[in-house]
Amino acid sequence: MGRQNPEKSEKIYRLSFFEDSTHKKIKTLRFSKSQLIYGLVSAVVLGATAIWLIFALTPIRNTIPGYPDARARQAAVSNAIKIDSLENAVARWTLYAENLSRVLTGQEAFDYGSIISGGKVEYLSDKSRDQLARQDSVLRRTVREEEQFGVSAVRERSLPIQGMHFFSPVKGVVALEFDAISHPAIDITAPSGTVVKSVLDGTVVFSGWDDEDGYYLVMQHKDNVLSIFNHCSRLLIRDGEQIKAGTPVALVGNTGIKDQTAHLHFGLWHNGEALDPQKYISF
């Protein structure tokens, strides 16, 4: 009867640690080949998981190239706000340019409803544009007929520029006088912060900032009169406001190109022609 081969048992490996000077055994590890492979695989998996957790849950993830950190997100929000501000500024400049061109060419006061940010007006009413126009014409004709003998009709009569009573925008010294070609306005020196007043009843056509003129505003008055205030330190009114004569509208300053002391750059226009304000106003 043949001799049977005994089953081959798995080889066991031993890893011993000794102290170098005394050769004293410190620790002995016994493991098989399968245990070694299992341990190495487990160590790799645990290490990879630990690294992923560190990069996913700690600020170290910001070191990854292209990762949107807090500063990048804040910059994106800031850029979105700047784009929105630029769109508003472009819309306001479009409205200002349209208004100014109408006034300087001697046309009637601008209708704010005809332009919205340079685009077409969208009516909220379900009626057609022609129906709304007819209704508006009928309403205007009715109002004119009812007020034909009223006080308001007298107030709306056109007056020559010489017959208008202008309020002085600010009391001060005229530092730079009017010149129709090189300087179609006057510069009035006054302490910074001095109140600037409206010269006539009117509507604020534009109020804002310009790198050259600083804080400035443009006002439309009846009979195609336009007043302009530049280099203000602060504006006290906003676009579209109805202002009475003598109402504070701004403060004297030196914003924009600061090549002078605090002053008000004041311009007066009538039917598209620049006027010398000193002929009509006492400063």
Rosetta blueprint (number, residue, H / E / L):
1 M L
2 G L
3 R L
4 Q L
5 N L
6 P L
7 E L
8 K L
9 S L
10 E L
11 K L
12 I E
13 Y E
14 R E
15 L E
16 S E
17 F E
18 F E
19 E L
20 D L
21 S L
22 T L
23 H L
24 K L
25 K E
26 I E
27 K E
28 T E
29 L E
30 R E
31 F E
32 S E
33 K H
34 S H
35 Q H
36 L H
37 I H
38 Y H
39 G H
40 L H
41 V H
42 S H
43 A H
44 V H
45 V H
46 L H
47 G H
48 A H
49 T H
50 A H
51 I H
52 W H
53 L H
54 I H
55 F H
56 A H
57 L H
58 T L
59 P H
60 I H
61 R H
62 N H
63 T H
64 I L
65 P L
66 G L
67 Y L
68 P L
69 D L
70 A H
71 R H
72 A H
73 R H
74 Q H
75 A H
76 A H
77 V H
78 S H
79 N H
80 A H
81 I H
82 K H
83 I H
84 D H
85 S H
86 L H
87 E H
88 N H
89 A H
90 V H
91 A H
92 R H
93 W H
94 T H
95 L H
96 Y H
97 A H
98 E H
99 N H
100 L H
101 S H
102 R H
103 V H
104 L H
105 T L
106 G L
107 Q L
108 E L
109 A L
110 F L
111 D L
112 Y H
113 G H
114 S H
115 I L
116 I E
117 S L
118 G L
119 G E
120 K L
121 V L
122 E L
123 Y L
124 L L
125 S L
126 D L
127 K L
128 S L
129 R H
130 D H
131 Q H
132 L H
133 A H
134 R H
135 Q H
136 D H
137 S H
138 V H
139 L H
140 R H
141 R H
142 T H
143 V H
144 R H
145 E H
146 E H
147 E L
148 Q L
149 F L
150 G L
151 V H
152 S H
153 A H
154 V H
155 R H
156 E L
157 R L
158 S L
159 L L
160 P L
161 I H
162 Q H
163 G H
164 M L
165 H L
166 F L
167 F L
168 S L
169 P L
170 V L
171 K L
172 G L
173 V E
174 V E
175 A E
176 L E
177 E L
178 F L
179 D E
180 A L
181 I L
182 S L
183 H E
184 P L
185 A L
186 I E
187 D E
188 I E
189 T E
190 A L
191 P L
192 S L
193 G L
194 T L
195 V E
196 V E
197 K E
198 S L
199 V L
200 L L
201 D L
202 G E
203 T E
204 V E
205 V E
206 F E
207 S E
208 G E
209 W E
210 D E
211 D L
212 E L
213 D L
214 G E
215 Y E
216 Y E
217 L E
218 V E
219 M E
220 Q E
221 H E
222 K H
223 D H
224 N H
225 V E
226 L E
227 S E
228 I E
229 F E
230 N E
231 H E
232 C E
233 S E
234 R E
235 L E
236 L L
237 I L
238 R L
239 D L
240 G L
241 E L
242 Q E
243 I E
244 K L
245 A L
246 G L
247 T L
248 P E
249 V E
250 A E
251 L E
252 V E
253 G E
254 N L
255 T L
256 G L
257 I L
258 K L
259 D L
260 Q L
261 T L
262 A L
263 H E
264 L E
265 H E
266 F E
267 G E
268 L E
269 W E
270 H E
271 N L
272 G L
273 E E
274 A E
275 L E
276 D L
277 P H
278 Q H
279 K H
280 Y L
281 I L
282 S L
283 F L
